[in-house]
Amino acid sequence: MDLKNEASVEVDNSAEANITPKNPLKLGERKKLSCSIDRLTMKLLFALLISTAWTFTGAQYYYQGLMDYLENRLLAIEDRMQLWHEQSHRYHTEMKDFKKLTAEAMDGLKNHHSMLFKDLEGAAARVDRVEQEMDYVETQMSPRACTNRADKVVEQEAWELEESRGEEEEEEEWEELQSRVSDCVEIISGIRSVKIMKRVGSPKGMWTRDPRSSKVYIFNGTSGNTIYQFKSVLDFSRSLGVTGSRSIRLPSEWSSPGSTVYNGYLYYIKQEAEADMQVVKYDLLSGSVTETAMFPVEGRATVYNLNPETVADLAADDGGLWLLYAPSDSEPTISLAKMDAATLDIEQIWDTRCPRENAEAAFVVCGTVYVVYNTRLASRSRVQCVFDVNDMVLSEEAPLIYFPRRYGAHASLKYNPEEKQLYGWDDGYQIIYRLTMKRKLLA
């Protein structure tokens, strides 16, 4: 083994001896190069380590800053949430206090409302009692309305008296003519009762019953060419609206709720634009017009100031057919005409001296005109003006009649002489007023 090692050492030495002499510079360069490479590698590693450390340090600072920012934001959010929680708690407490105060106020208002309601009920009861006492006093004391004496004749061509007659003969003939106007000698003393039948149609209209039959007629509105006929008041009250009625279509349009039905005939007002007013007589049995008559009225003068749709008002009583009208808009009072029911001739005309101002309706009973007045804001209707064509009603016996409280104002009032009742139309309600009568003092 020693010999082999020695031999190998010798061989290596010999090899090195053989190599060294051949390239002595290249070996030194290699060493230098190796050292340079080592130093450069060390520098690169050192630079890499420094760069890595710097990067890690920067990242650490960045992430630390981000974490600090997030922590600050979370702290701010927590502070705001805490503030919101405190405010919510405060608002909740305030709402509970407000709810408690509101409940207490509502309880107080309910108590005050109940007390006020009781007071109003007591006041209404007292007012009703006062009205009943007033009605009783009016009945017992018999307060008087104004009554106007009839002018002899404003316009009467058929009955002109000859100038040659003596004063005594003229007076006797006048009394004879007056006695022919109406043989009825009754006057209204009060309203016995009121009955509200139903509500049908528009606020304004007219309904009436033929004195010679049980048929009832409905005029809905202030104009139209159709009316509704019921067999009786009972059928009308039981019907739903105007169902079950007979619809009658007229040949011309009726104007205003001033029509009337008398002995099987319908008398209505016809007034077209730029035309004179006409009174039309229509046979309800045959369905034809039997008579028409022109009536001299200037323009579209209305007879009642509170019902401007009523250009004229036809009425029927025991004495026949009457027409209430205003000759012109400038005329302050209501005029009355006696008409022949068969021919529509004008027999007599009177100035009733009853003012049109605040008048809402009128009706005729036994030759006596009763004008009903009200106010612009509807209150209790009352008869304030009475005019008798025969001068048989004295001022001291003319009653001041108050109608019971209702819904609004009368659009029409129609008297039925057979039943001694008034058929009223009040804000769409159909009402029947039963009247009490007494004998005229001068009858």
GUBA-45377 format. One line per 10 residues: number of its first residue (from 1); for each residue x, z, y of C-alpha. Coordinates in nm, 2 decimals. Layout:
# residues N
NUM> X/Z/Y ~ ...
END
This chain:
# residues 443
1> 0.00/0.00/0.00 ~ 0.28/0.08/0.24 ~ 0.45/-0.24/0.16 ~ 0.12/-0.43/0.23 ~ 0.07/-0.25/0.57 ~ 0.42/-0.32/0.67 ~ 0.39/-0.68/0.58 ~ 0.06/-0.71/0.78 ~ 0.22/-0.55/1.08 ~ 0.50/-0.78/1.06
11> 0.28/-1.07/1.03 ~ 0.07/-0.96/1.33 ~ 0.38/-0.90/1.53 ~ 0.51/-1.23/1.44 ~ 0.18/-1.39/1.53 ~ 0.18/-1.21/1.86 ~ 0.53/-1.30/1.91 ~ 0.44/-1.65/1.84 ~ 0.14/-1.66/2.08 ~ 0.29/-1.46/2.37
21> 0.57/-1.67/2.45 ~ 0.35/-1.98/2.44 ~ 0.07/-1.86/2.71 ~ 0.21/-1.56/2.91 ~ 0.00/-1.64/3.23 ~ -0.34/-1.69/3.07 ~ -0.34/-1.35/2.92 ~ -0.29/-1.18/3.25 ~ -0.55/-1.39/3.41 ~ -0.79/-1.30/3.14
31> -0.73/-0.94/3.20 ~ -0.78/-0.98/3.57 ~ -1.09/-1.18/3.51 ~ -1.22/-0.92/3.27 ~ -1.16/-0.65/3.53 ~ -1.33/-0.86/3.79 ~ -1.62/-0.91/3.57 ~ -1.64/-0.55/3.49 ~ -1.63/-0.45/3.85 ~ -1.89/-0.71/3.94
41> -2.11/-0.60/3.66 ~ -2.08/-0.24/3.77 ~ -2.17/-0.34/4.13 ~ -2.47/-0.54/4.01 ~ -2.58/-0.25/3.79 ~ -2.53/-0.01/4.08 ~ -2.71/-0.24/4.32 ~ -2.99/-0.28/4.06 ~ -3.00/0.09/4.02 ~ -3.02/0.14/4.40
51> -3.28/-0.13/4.44 ~ -3.49/0.01/4.15 ~ -3.46/0.36/4.29 ~ -3.55/0.23/4.64 ~ -3.85/0.04/4.50 ~ -3.96/0.35/4.30 ~ -3.92/0.56/4.62 ~ -4.12/0.31/4.83 ~ -4.39/0.28/4.57 ~ -4.40/0.66/4.54
61> -4.44/0.69/4.92 ~ -4.71/0.41/4.92 ~ -4.90/0.57/4.64 ~ -4.86/0.91/4.79 ~ -4.99/0.77/5.12 ~ -5.29/0.61/4.94 ~ -5.36/0.93/4.76 ~ -5.34/1.12/5.08 ~ -5.58/0.87/5.25 ~ -5.82/0.89/4.96
71> -5.80/1.26/4.96 ~ -5.87/1.27/5.34 ~ -6.16/1.03/5.30 ~ -6.31/1.24/5.02 ~ -6.27/1.55/5.23 ~ -6.44/1.38/5.52 ~ -6.72/1.27/5.29 ~ -6.75/1.62/5.15 ~ -6.77/1.75/5.51 ~ -7.04/1.50/5.60
81> -7.23/1.58/5.28 ~ -7.21/1.95/5.36 ~ -7.33/1.87/5.71 ~ -7.61/1.66/5.58 ~ -7.71/1.93/5.33 ~ -7.71/2.18/5.62 ~ -7.92/1.95/5.84 ~ -8.16/1.87/5.55 ~ -8.20/2.24/5.48 ~ -8.27/2.30/5.85
91> -8.51/2.01/5.87 ~ -8.68/2.13/5.56 ~ -8.72/2.47/5.71 ~ -8.85/2.33/6.03 ~ -9.09/2.10/5.84 ~ -9.22/2.40/5.65 ~ -9.27/2.59/5.97 ~ -9.44/2.29/6.13 ~ -9.66/2.25/5.83 ~ -9.75/2.62/5.85
101> -9.83/2.59/6.23 ~ -10.03/2.27/6.16 ~ -10.23/2.43/5.89 ~ -10.30/2.73/6.12 ~ -10.40/2.49/6.40 ~ -10.62/2.29/6.16 ~ -10.79/2.61/6.04 ~ -10.85/2.70/6.40 ~ -10.99/2.36/6.49 ~ -11.22/2.38/6.19
111> -11.34/2.71/6.30 ~ -11.39/2.58/6.66 ~ -11.56/2.26/6.52 ~ -11.80/2.47/6.31 ~ -11.88/2.69/6.61 ~ -11.92/2.38/6.83 ~ -12.14/2.21/6.58 ~ -12.36/2.52/6.55 ~ -12.37/2.54/6.93 ~ -12.47/2.17/6.95
121> -12.73/2.22/6.68 ~ -12.87/2.51/6.88 ~ -12.86/2.30/7.19 ~ -13.03/2.01/7.02 ~ -13.30/2.24/6.88 ~ -13.35/2.38/7.23 ~ -13.37/2.03/7.38 ~ -13.62/1.93/7.12 ~ -13.82/2.24/7.19 ~ -13.81/2.17/7.57
131> -13.92/1.82/7.51 ~ -14.21/1.93/7.29 ~ -14.30/2.19/7.56 ~ -14.28/1.92/7.82 ~ -14.50/1.69/7.62 ~ -14.74/1.97/7.58 ~ -14.74/2.05/7.95 ~ -14.78/1.68/8.03 ~ -15.08/1.67/7.80 ~ -15.23/1.98/7.94
141> -15.15/1.92/8.31 ~ -15.21/1.55/8.28 ~ -14.94/1.42/8.53 ~ -15.04/1.10/8.71 ~ -14.87/0.77/8.74 ~ -14.90/0.55/9.04 ~ -15.21/0.33/9.02 ~ -15.28/0.03/9.23 ~ -15.62/-0.09/9.34 ~ -15.69/-0.44/9.25
151> -15.69/-0.70/9.52 ~ -16.01/-0.89/9.50 ~ -15.88/-1.23/9.39 ~ -15.55/-1.38/9.48 ~ -15.63/-1.72/9.34 ~ -15.98/-1.81/9.21 ~ -16.11/-2.15/9.28 ~ -16.38/-2.15/9.02 ~ -16.55/-1.85/9.18 ~ -16.52/-1.92/9.55
161> -16.80/-1.77/9.74 ~ -16.98/-1.97/10.01 ~ -16.90/-1.86/10.37 ~ -17.27/-1.87/10.46 ~ -17.35/-1.58/10.23 ~ -17.41/-1.25/10.39 ~ -17.17/-0.96/10.35 ~ -17.41/-0.77/10.13 ~ -17.46/-1.06/9.89 ~ -17.09/-1.12/9.87
171> -17.03/-0.76/9.78 ~ -17.30/-0.77/9.51 ~ -17.16/-1.08/9.35 ~ -16.81/-0.94/9.36 ~ -16.92/-0.63/9.17 ~ -17.10/-0.86/8.92 ~ -16.78/-1.06/8.87 ~ -16.57/-0.75/8.83 ~ -16.81/-0.62/8.56 ~ -16.75/-0.94/8.37
181> -16.37/-0.89/8.34 ~ -16.39/-0.61/8.08 ~ -16.66/-0.40/7.94 ~ -16.42/-0.15/7.79 ~ -16.42/0.18/7.97 ~ -16.13/0.36/7.80 ~ -15.79/0.47/7.93 ~ -15.49/0.60/7.74 ~ -15.44/0.97/7.75 ~ -15.13/1.00/7.54
191> -14.93/0.90/7.23 ~ -15.07/1.07/6.93 ~ -14.80/0.98/6.68 ~ -14.51/0.74/6.61 ~ -14.43/0.57/6.28 ~ -14.11/0.38/6.22 ~ -14.19/0.11/5.96 ~ -13.85/-0.05/5.89 ~ -13.56/-0.24/6.05 ~ -13.54/-0.61/6.02
201> -13.40/-0.89/6.24 ~ -13.21/-0.89/6.56 ~ -13.21/-0.62/6.83 ~ -13.48/-0.81/7.03 ~ -13.80/-0.96/6.89 ~ -14.17/-0.91/6.86 ~ -14.42/-0.82/6.59 ~ -14.79/-0.78/6.61 ~ -15.11/-0.78/6.41 ~ -15.41/-1.01/6.46
211> -15.70/-0.78/6.57 ~ -15.95/-0.98/6.36 ~ -15.75/-0.97/6.03 ~ -15.48/-0.76/5.85 ~ -15.21/-1.02/5.89 ~ -14.88/-0.93/6.05 ~ -14.65/-1.17/6.24 ~ -14.28/-1.13/6.30 ~ -14.10/-1.31/6.58 ~ -13.72/-1.25/6.52
221> -13.50/-1.30/6.83 ~ -13.58/-1.42/7.17 ~ -13.65/-1.79/7.08 ~ -13.71/-2.01/6.78 ~ -13.95/-2.24/6.61 ~ -14.02/-2.02/6.30 ~ -14.24/-1.71/6.26 ~ -14.31/-1.50/5.95 ~ -14.65/-1.40/5.83 ~ -14.73/-1.10/5.60
231> -15.06/-1.02/5.45 ~ -15.06/-0.67/5.58 ~ -14.85/-0.40/5.74 ~ -14.81/-0.25/5.39 ~ -14.67/-0.57/5.25 ~ -14.43/-0.59/5.54 ~ -14.31/-0.23/5.49 ~ -14.25/-0.29/5.12 ~ -14.07/-0.62/5.16 ~ -13.69/-0.66/5.17
241> -13.63/-0.82/5.51 ~ -13.87/-1.11/5.55 ~ -13.88/-1.20/5.18 ~ -14.23/-1.23/5.05 ~ -14.36/-1.36/5.38 ~ -14.51/-1.70/5.47 ~ -14.28/-1.90/5.69 ~ -14.46/-2.09/5.96 ~ -14.27/-2.36/6.14 ~ -14.41/-2.44/6.49
251> -14.41/-2.79/6.64 ~ -14.22/-2.66/6.94 ~ -13.98/-2.37/7.02 ~ -14.13/-2.04/7.15 ~ -13.94/-1.88/7.44 ~ -13.91/-1.50/7.49 ~ -14.08/-1.23/7.28 ~ -14.39/-1.26/7.49 ~ -14.62/-1.42/7.23 ~ -14.94/-1.28/7.09
261> -15.19/-1.34/6.81 ~ -15.56/-1.33/6.89 ~ -15.86/-1.42/6.66 ~ -15.66/-1.65/6.43 ~ -15.47/-1.83/6.71 ~ -15.11/-1.79/6.81 ~ -15.04/-1.80/7.19 ~ -14.68/-1.85/7.28 ~ -14.46/-1.95/7.58 ~ -14.29/-2.28/7.58
271> -14.02/-2.34/7.85 ~ -13.76/-2.61/7.82 ~ -13.47/-2.67/8.05 ~ -13.57/-2.81/8.39 ~ -13.94/-2.80/8.29 ~ -14.24/-2.59/8.39 ~ -14.36/-2.31/8.17 ~ -14.64/-2.39/7.93 ~ -14.88/-2.17/7.74 ~ -14.94/-2.31/7.39
281> -15.24/-2.23/7.17 ~ -15.17/-2.29/6.80 ~ -15.42/-2.27/6.52 ~ -15.27/-2.06/6.24 ~ -15.52/-2.18/5.99 ~ -15.50/-2.56/6.04 ~ -15.14/-2.55/6.16 ~ -15.19/-2.76/6.47 ~ -15.18/-2.72/6.85 ~ -15.53/-2.71/7.00
291> -15.45/-2.64/7.37 ~ -15.16/-2.64/7.62 ~ -15.16/-2.54/7.98 ~ -14.90/-2.56/8.25 ~ -14.83/-2.24/8.45 ~ -14.68/-2.25/8.80 ~ -14.37/-2.04/8.79 ~ -14.06/-2.11/9.00 ~ -13.74/-2.16/8.80 ~ -13.68/-1.91/8.51
301> -13.81/-1.60/8.68 ~ -13.83/-1.31/8.43 ~ -14.12/-1.06/8.44 ~ -13.92/-0.76/8.33 ~ -13.59/-0.68/8.49 ~ -13.45/-0.50/8.18 ~ -13.55/-0.78/7.95 ~ -13.44/-1.10/8.12 ~ -13.53/-1.31/7.81 ~ -13.90/-1.25/7.88
311> -14.01/-1.52/8.11 ~ -14.38/-1.43/8.07 ~ -14.57/-1.19/7.85 ~ -14.90/-1.27/7.68 ~ -15.13/-0.98/7.59 ~ -15.47/-0.94/7.42 ~ -15.72/-0.66/7.44 ~ -16.10/-0.61/7.42 ~ -16.15/-0.82/7.73 ~ -15.96/-1.13/7.60
321> -15.63/-1.30/7.69 ~ -15.40/-1.19/7.97 ~ -15.06/-1.32/8.10 ~ -14.81/-1.10/8.28 ~ -14.55/-1.30/8.48 ~ -14.34/-1.32/8.80 ~ -14.42/-1.61/9.03 ~ -14.05/-1.63/9.15 ~ -13.73/-1.45/9.14 ~ -13.78/-1.33/9.49
331> -14.12/-1.17/9.40 ~ -14.05/-0.79/9.35 ~ -14.38/-0.72/9.16 ~ -14.55/-0.82/8.84 ~ -14.85/-1.06/8.86 ~ -15.14/-1.06/8.61 ~ -15.36/-1.36/8.52 ~ -15.68/-1.35/8.32 ~ -15.70/-1.66/8.09 ~ -15.98/-1.81/7.89
341> -15.87/-1.77/7.53 ~ -16.05/-2.10/7.43 ~ -15.94/-2.34/7.70 ~ -15.64/-2.15/7.86 ~ -15.80/-2.18/8.20 ~ -15.69/-1.93/8.46 ~ -15.99/-1.72/8.56 ~ -15.83/-1.47/8.80 ~ -15.49/-1.37/8.93 ~ -15.39/-1.02/9.06
351> -15.08/-0.88/9.22 ~ -15.04/-0.55/9.02 ~ -14.79/-0.41/9.28 ~ -14.59/-0.27/8.99 ~ -14.22/-0.34/9.05 ~ -14.02/-0.56/8.81 ~ -13.71/-0.35/8.87 ~ -13.62/-0.13/8.57 ~ -13.94/-0.26/8.38 ~ -13.88/-0.32/8.01
361> -14.23/-0.41/7.88 ~ -14.60/-0.39/7.96 ~ -14.93/-0.40/7.77 ~ -15.30/-0.43/7.86 ~ -15.57/-0.19/7.74 ~ -15.93/-0.23/7.85 ~ -15.83/-0.44/8.15 ~ -15.57/-0.18/8.26 ~ -15.21/-0.28/8.28 ~ -14.95/-0.02/8.17
371> -14.60/-0.10/8.28 ~ -14.32/0.07/8.09 ~ -13.99/0.16/8.27 ~ -13.65/0.27/8.15 ~ -13.29/0.27/8.28 ~ -12.99/0.04/8.22 ~ -12.85/0.30/7.98 ~ -13.15/0.33/7.76 ~ -13.33/0.67/7.77 ~ -13.69/0.78/7.72
381> -13.93/0.50/7.81 ~ -14.22/0.60/8.02 ~ -14.54/0.45/8.18 ~ -14.49/0.48/8.55 ~ -14.73/0.22/8.69 ~ -15.09/0.16/8.60 ~ -15.31/-0.12/8.74 ~ -15.68/-0.15/8.66 ~ -15.85/-0.48/8.74 ~ -16.19/-0.31/8.78
391> -16.07/-0.03/9.01 ~ -16.20/0.22/8.76 ~ -15.88/0.42/8.72 ~ -15.81/0.68/8.99 ~ -15.46/0.80/9.07 ~ -15.54/1.15/8.96 ~ -15.64/1.04/8.61 ~ -15.36/0.79/8.55 ~ -15.13/0.96/8.29 ~ -14.75/0.96/8.30
401> -14.68/0.88/7.94 ~ -14.34/0.94/7.78 ~ -14.25/0.76/7.46 ~ -14.07/0.96/7.19 ~ -13.70/0.93/7.17 ~ -13.60/0.62/6.98 ~ -13.29/0.40/6.92 ~ -13.27/0.19/7.23 ~ -13.51/0.01/7.46 ~ -13.83/-0.18/7.39
411> -13.80/-0.55/7.36 ~ -14.18/-0.59/7.34 ~ -14.50/-0.38/7.31 ~ -14.82/-0.53/7.18 ~ -15.16/-0.36/7.18 ~ -15.41/-0.39/6.89 ~ -15.76/-0.31/7.02 ~ -15.91/-0.27/6.68 ~ -15.66/0.00/6.57 ~ -15.58/0.14/6.92
421> -15.22/0.11/6.83 ~ -14.90/-0.03/6.99 ~ -14.66/-0.25/6.79 ~ -14.32/-0.20/6.94 ~ -13.98/-0.37/6.87 ~ -13.69/-0.13/6.94 ~ -13.33/-0.24/6.87 ~ -13.44/-0.42/6.55 ~ -13.68/-0.13/6.44 ~ -14.05/-0.20/6.40
431> -14.25/0.09/6.53 ~ -14.62/0.18/6.55 ~ -14.75/0.41/6.83 ~ -15.09/0.56/6.77 ~ -15.27/0.62/7.10 ~ -15.53/0.87/7.21 ~ -15.80/0.74/7.45 ~ -16.04/0.89/7.69 ~ -16.32/0.76/7.91 ~ -16.25/0.64/8.26
441> -16.39/0.87/8.53 ~ -16.56/0.59/8.71 ~ -16.71/0.43/8.40
END
